Amino acid sequence: MSKRIIRRAELQRRVPFSMVHIWRLERQGKFPTRIKLGENSVGWDEDEIDAWIEARIRAGGRSPRRDAASPAG
């Protein structure tokens, strides 16, 4: 199976975060690292992005809420 690299537009269709937020997650080791394709070009491994999305779905896609004990409004 061949690897597919996705570019920024495709990434943002799949992961609706700002590029700054994605950059911060990458630096924290919480998001797949971009691949430098050229001097002004980057992409992401599609399989890694899909695995990251699946992991978020399995985890419920949520971070613990601070007010988790209070009933929803």
C-alpha positions in Angstrom: 0.0 0.0 0.0 1.4 3.4 -0.9 1.6 6.3 1.5 -0.5 9.4 0.8 0.5 12.8 1.9 -2.3 15.3 2.5 -1.8 19.1 2.3 -3.1 21.8 4.5 -6.5 22.3 2.8 -7.3 18.6 3.1 -6.1 18.5 6.7 -8.3 21.4 7.7 -11.3 19.7 6.1 -10.7 16.6 8.3 -9.5 18.4 11.4 -11.4 21.7 12.0 -8.6 23.3 14.1 -6.7 26.5 13.2 -3.2 26.0 11.9 -1.8 27.7 15.0 -3.6 25.1 17.2 -2.4 22.2 15.0 1.2 23.6 15.3 0.9 23.8 19.1 -0.4 20.3 19.3 2.5 19.1 17.1 5.0 20.8 19.3 3.4 19.1 22.4 3.6 15.7 20.7 -0.2 15.4 20.6 -0.7 15.6 16.8 1.1 13.9 13.9 4.2 15.8 12.8 4.2 17.6 9.4 6.5 16.4 6.7 8.6 19.0 4.9 8.0 18.4 1.2 10.0 21.4 -0.1 11.2 24.8 0.9 7.7 26.2 1.2 5.6 23.1 1.3 4.5 20.7 4.0 2.1 17.8 4.3 0.9 15.2 6.7 0.8 11.4 6.5 -2.8 10.5 5.8 -2.6 7.2 7.8 -1.3 9.1 10.9 -4.1 11.7 10.6 -6.7 9.0 10.2 -5.3 7.2 13.3 -5.3 10.4 15.3 -8.9 11.0 14.4 -9.9 7.4 15.3 -8.2 7.8 18.6 -10.1 10.9 19.3 -13.4 9.2 18.4 -12.6 6.2 20.7 -11.7 8.6 23.5 -15.1 10.2 23.1 -13.6 13.3 21.4 -13.8 15.3 24.5 -11.5 16.7 27.2 -12.6 16.4 30.8 -14.8 19.4 31.7 -14.0 21.4 34.8 -17.7 21.5 35.7 -18.3 17.8 35.0 -20.3 17.5 38.3 -22.9 20.1 37.3 -25.9 19.0 35.3 -26.0 20.1 31.6 -28.1 23.1 31.1 
